[in-house]
Amino acid sequence: MSDSIKLKLVNSLRTELESKIASSKEEINSIKESRNSDTKSSAGDKFETGRAMAQMELEKMERALSRSTKLLKDLELINLEKQYKKIEFGSLVLTNNGNYFASFALGKTTIDFKDYYAISLASPIGQALMQKQVGDQVVFQGREIIINEIK
């Protein structure tokens, strides 16, 4: 059952990343179209400002696309067969105070009516949990977290 939960989490994250990639590509195409269809008017400064702003937005969307593409590649590195003894990238952590998937910060996902939080190990909660084992306790933001299971 836990293997199917982890597989469902990976698939959910993959779907979310693929959606972000598609959205970024659409936005990039839209910005390029808009930028390229603008014709220079008598208000030259206004035209140049508009092109500069479009270029900045284009660069921002290209960075978002690159980030999502990298995360999608990193997602493929998660070994669903591995039995984790300590919390590390790819481990599913079940605690008394929430369930965490050590991957990257993509927020809450609900699978089979339970909430799971995709967290980065570089995040504060990720740092608190990293390398901990079943039975370990950590205090995070005033809450005691007891690690019940690592998958």
Number of C-alpha atoms within 10 A of each C-alpha: 6 10 12 10 16 20 13 16 20 21 13 15 21 18 13 15 21 15 13 17 21 14 15 21 16 13 17 20 13 13 18 16 11 13 18 11 9 11 10 11 10 8 8 11 11 12 16 13 11 14 18 13 13 18 15 12 16 20 13 14 20 17 13 17 21 14 15 21 16 12 17 19 12 14 19 11 11 16 11 15 9 10 10 16 14 17 23 20 22 22 24 25 25 19 19 12 12 14 20 24 30 24 24 20 15 14 14 14 17 12 13 7 7 10 14 20 21 22 20 21 22 14 12 13 17 22 12 16 25 18 14 18 18 16 13 13 17 16 12 12 8 7 9 13 19 19 22 16 19 23 20
